[in-house]
């Protein structure tokens, strides 16, 4: 709707109560009949329309007697609306140019596109979207009927226009969906790129485990630049819940099962080296040294076991090879004796 002019509450009351005043306001000839009544607008719709004004309704554009809507507010603060016919003289007097015949095609196209958009956005069980589609469809049907009645367009011309606009609408929709998909995929790739690697995550989990044993909060860990100026790290540990600990251990175990012992050992040593650079207390440094020795002992045991397994495998292969050769030789000797 387009606002035409302002309207005071007194004017509204006068127009509603006295049809003669309404005629004067609309500049109708006195002998011409005016149709006017209370507007059939829901309270929800009315709340979105500012009061104290006269509006030209979109559906009336181009009509010989376009409809206008008068909106006001009563003493109780309730909005009320009154609708009536207007004249072209009335519109011109308020700088509203009536729609010319040549503009009807643009009007039809705009209305049909509005209908297509409303139809596309309509959702089952959503009353508002259903009403929006119904209203848009009704507006277009009225314009279409008027254009056919006035013989401005033939049915085939309107059908051709609808097909063209429908194809354009679908093409634009597909293009938008493609752009949206590309943008979503791009965002997904960026998120993956920003995620830390498995190795980094494992190191962080192991570091968290060591800090817990040292009684140091990861959040309170001093920076390397500031470590020489700060006092030794005190016990500022934020207690880890049993559930958090269980999740952390499960993630570490999953990583250790997927990767070799040597790789896990290498990552743990890197974390230990990082913690050594902290300004630790004597007690914390002693505990860290014990943890590293335990890790190195585990590494030696693993290497020893690996060496024994390799040696055992070599002996087994040698024994199997020789056993096979002896068996072959014995079979050959047996065959010669039988001959």
C-alpha positions in Angstrom: 0.0 0.0 0.0 1.0 3.6 -0.7 0.3 6.4 1.8 -1.7 9.2 0.1 -2.3 11.7 2.8 -2.5 12.1 6.6 -5.8 11.9 8.5 -6.7 13.1 11.9 -8.9 11.2 14.3 -11.6 13.8 14.0 -11.6 13.6 10.3 -11.8 9.8 10.5 -14.9 10.0 12.8 -16.6 12.6 10.5 -16.0 10.5 7.3 -17.2 7.3 8.9 -20.4 8.9 10.5 -21.4 11.2 7.6 -21.2 9.8 4.0 -21.7 13.4 2.7 -18.4 14.4 4.2 -16.8 11.3 2.7 -18.1 12.4 -0.7 -16.5 15.9 -0.2 -13.2 14.4 1.0 -13.1 12.1 -2.0 -14.1 14.8 -4.4 -16.9 12.8 -5.9 -19.7 14.5 -7.7 -22.7 14.7 -5.3 -24.9 12.6 -7.5 -22.5 9.7 -7.7 -22.9 6.7 -5.3 -20.0 5.9 -3.0 -19.4 2.4 -1.6 -17.8 2.5 1.8 -17.7 0.2 4.8 -15.5 -1.0 7.6 -12.5 -2.8 6.3 -12.2 -6.6 6.6 -8.7 -6.7 8.0 -7.5 -8.9 10.8 -6.1 -7.4 14.0 -2.7 -8.9 13.3 -2.5 -7.3 9.8 -3.9 -4.0 11.1 -1.1 -3.8 13.7 1.4 -3.5 10.9 -0.4 -0.5 9.3 0.4 2.9 10.8 -2.7 4.8 11.8 -3.6 8.4 10.9 -3.4 8.1 7.2 -5.2 7.2 3.9 -3.6 4.5 1.8 -4.0 3.4 -1.8 -4.3 -0.4 -1.9 -2.0 -2.1 -4.5 -4.8 -4.3 -5.8 -6.7 -1.2 -6.9 -4.0 0.4 -9.1 -5.2 1.0 -12.6 -8.9 0.7 -11.7 -11.3 3.5 -12.7 -12.4 3.8 -9.0 -9.4 2.6 -6.9 -10.0 1.6 -3.3 -8.5 3.5 -0.5 -8.0 2.5 3.1 -8.4 4.9 6.1 -6.8 3.9 9.3 -7.2 5.5 12.7 -6.9 4.8 16.5 -9.8 5.2 18.8 -9.9 6.5 22.4 -9.1 3.1 23.8 -6.0 2.8 21.6 -7.6 0.2 19.3 -6.9 0.5 15.6 -9.8 0.6 13.1 -9.9 0.8 9.3 -12.5 2.0 6.8 -12.4 1.4 3.1 -14.0 3.3 0.3 -13.8 4.2 -3.4 -11.7 7.2 -4.5 -11.5 9.1 -7.8 -8.7 9.8 -10.2 -9.0 13.4 -9.3 -8.5 12.6 -5.7 -5.3 10.6 -6.5 -4.0 13.4 -8.7 -4.6 16.0 -6.0 -2.3 14.0 -3.7 0.4 13.5 -6.3 -0.5 9.8 -7.0 -0.3 9.0 -10.7 -2.8 6.4 -11.8 -1.4 3.3 -13.6 -1.4 3.9 -17.3 -2.5 1.2 -19.7 1.0 0.6 -20.9 2.1 -0.2 -17.4 -0.3 -3.1 -17.1 2.2 -5.6 -18.5 4.8 -4.5 -15.8 2.1 -4.8 -13.2 1.1 -8.3 -14.3 4.7 -9.5 -14.4 5.4 -8.1 -10.9 2.3 -9.6 -9.5 3.0 -13.0 -11.1 6.6 -13.1 -9.8 5.3 -12.2 -6.3 2.9 -15.2 -6.6 5.8 -17.5 -7.7 7.9 -16.4 -4.7 5.0 -16.9 -2.3 4.3 -20.3 -3.7 8.0 -21.3 -3.4 8.1 -20.2 0.2 4.8 -21.9 1.2 5.3 -24.6 3.8 2.8 -27.3 5.0 1.1 -26.5 8.3 2.4 -22.9 8.2 -0.7 -20.8 8.1 1.1 -17.5 7.4 3.0 -18.8 4.3 -0.3 -20.3 3.0 -2.1 -17.0 3.4 0.7 -15.2 1.7 0.4 -17.5 -1.3 -3.4 -17.3 -1.4 -3.3 -13.4 -1.3 -0.6 -13.2 -3.9 -2.5 -15.6 -6.1 -5.8 -13.7 -5.7 -4.1 -10.4 -6.6 -2.7 -11.9 -9.8 -5.9 -13.5 -10.8 -7.8 -10.2 -10.4 -5.2 -8.3 -12.5 -5.3 -11.1 -15.1 -9.1 -11.1 -15.3 -9.2 -7.3 -15.6 -6.6 -7.4 -18.5 -8.5 -10.1 -20.3 -11.8 -8.3 -19.8 -10.4 -5.1 -21.1 -8.9 -7.1 -24.0 -5.4 -5.7 -23.4 -3.9 -9.2 -23.7 -5.1 -12.4 -25.2 -5.0 -15.7 -23.1 -2.1 -17.0 -25.2 -0.1 -13.8 -24.5 -0.6 -14.1 -20.8 0.2 -17.9 -20.9 3.4 -17.1 -22.8 4.3 -14.4 -20.2 3.7 -16.9 -17.3 5.9 -19.6 -18.9 8.7 -17.2 -19.6 8.6 -15.9 -16.0 8.4 -19.4 -14.6 11.5 -20.5 -16.5 13.4 -17.4 -15.4 12.3 -17.9 -11.8 13.5 -21.6 -11.8 16.8 -20.8 -13.5 17.5 -18.0 -10.9 16.5 -20.4 -8.1 18.8 -23.1 -9.3 21.7 -20.6 -9.7 21.1 -19.4 -6.2 21.0 -23.0 -4.9 24.3 -23.7 -6.7 25.9 -20.5 -5.2 24.6 -21.5 -1.8 26.0 -25.0 -2.1 29.4 -23.7 -3.2 29.5 -21.3 -0.3 28.5 -24.1 2.2 31.2 -26.4 0.7 33.8 -23.6 0.9 32.9 -23.0 4.5 33.1 -26.7 5.3 36.6 -26.9 3.7 37.8 -23.9 5.7 36.5 -25.4 8.9 38.4 -28.6 8.2 41.5 -26.7 7.4 41.3 -24.7 10.6 40.9 -27.9 12.7 44.1 -29.1 14.4 45.7 -32.3 13.0 45.4 -35.6 14.8 48.9 -35.3 16.0 48.3 -31.8 17.4 45.2 -33.0 19.2 47.0 -36.0 20.7 49.8 -33.8 21.9 47.3 -31.5 23.5 45.6 -34.4 25.3 48.9 -35.8 26.5 50.0 -32.4 27.6 46.8 -32.0 29.6 47.5 -35.3 31.3 51.0 -34.3 32.3 49.8 -30.9 33.5 47.2 -32.6 35.7 49.9 -34.8 37.2 52.1 -31.7 37.8 49.2 -29.8 39.3 49.3 -27.1 36.7 46.3 -25.5 34.9 46.6 -25.3 31.2 44.8 -21.9 31.2 47.3 -20.5 33.7 50.4 -21.7 31.9 52.8 -18.8 31.4 54.1 -17.8 28.0 57.7 -18.6 27.0 58.5 -14.9 26.8 57.3 -14.2 30.3 58.7 -17.3 32.0 62.0 -15.6 33.1 60.1 -12.8 34.8 57.5 -14.8 36.6 57.7 -16.9 39.7 57.6 -20.7 39.4 54.3 -22.2 38.3 52.1 -22.8 41.3 49.4 -25.4 41.7 46.4 -23.8 40.0 44.8 -27.0 38.6 41.2 -26.9 37.5 39.8 -30.3 38.5 39.0 -32.6 35.6 35.6 -34.4 36.0 35.6 -38.2 35.7 33.7 -38.0 32.5 36.2 -35.5 30.9 39.1 -37.8 32.0 37.4 -40.8 30.5 36.8 -39.0 27.2 40.4 -37.8 27.1 41.8 -41.3 27.7 39.5 -42.8 25.1 40.7 -40.3 22.5 44.3 -40.9 23.3 43.8 -44.7 23.2 42.1 -44.4 19.8 45.0 -42.5 18.4 47.6 -44.9 19.9 45.8 -47.9 18.3 45.9 -46.2 14.8 49.6 -45.2 15.0 52.9 -46.9 15.7 54.6 -46.8 19.1 57.5 -44.9 17.7 55.3 -42.1 16.4 53.4 -41.9 19.8 56.7 -41.8 21.6 58.0 -39.0 19.4 55.0 -36.9 20.1 55.2 -37.5 23.8 58.8 -36.5 23.9 57.9 -33.2 22.1 55.4 -32.4 24.8 57.9 -33.2 27.5 60.4 -30.9 25.9 57.8 -28.1 25.8 57.0 -28.5 29.5 60.7 -28.5 30.4 60.8 -24.9 29.1 58.3 -23.8 31.7 59.5 -22.1 34.9 58.6 -25.1 37.1 59.1 -25.6 40.8 61.8 -28.1 41.9 59.1 -30.6 42.9 57.3 -30.3 39.5 60.6 -30.6 37.6 61.5 -33.7 39.6 58.1 -35.3 38.8 58.5 -34.4 35.1 61.9 -36.1 35.0 60.5 -39.3 36.5 57.7 -39.3 33.9 60.2 -38.9 31.1 62.4 -41.7 32.5 59.4 -44.0 32.7 58.6 -43.2 29.1 62.2 -43.8 28.0 62.1 -47.2 29.9 58.9 -48.1 28.0 60.7 -47.2 24.8 63.7 -49.4 25.6 61.4 -52.3 26.5 59.5 -51.9 23.3 62.7 -51.8 21.2 64.0 -54.9 23.0 60.8 -56.8 22.4 60.7 -55.7 18.8 64.4 -56.9 18.3 63.6 -60.2 19.9 60.6 -60.7 17.7 62.6 -59.9 14.7 65.3 -62.3 15.7 62.7 -65.0 16.5 61.1 -64.5 13.1 64.4 -64.8 11.4 65.2 -68.0 13.3 61.8 -69.4 12.5 62.2 -68.7 8.8 65.7 -70.2 8.8 64.4 -73.4 10.6 61.5 -73.7 8.2 63.7 -73.2 5.2 66.2 -75.9 6.4 63.5 -78.2 7.5 62.0 -78.0 4.0 65.3 -78.7 2.4 66.0 -81.7 4.6 62.5 -83.1 3.9 63.1 -82.7 0.2 66.5 -84.4 0.4 65.0 -87.3 2.4 62.1 -87.8 -0.1 64.7 -87.9 -2.9 66.8 -90.5 -1.1 63.7 -92.6 -0.4 62.7 -92.5 -4.1 66.2 -93.6 -5.1 66.1 -96.5 -2.6 62.7 -97.6 -3.9 64.0 -97.7 -7.4 
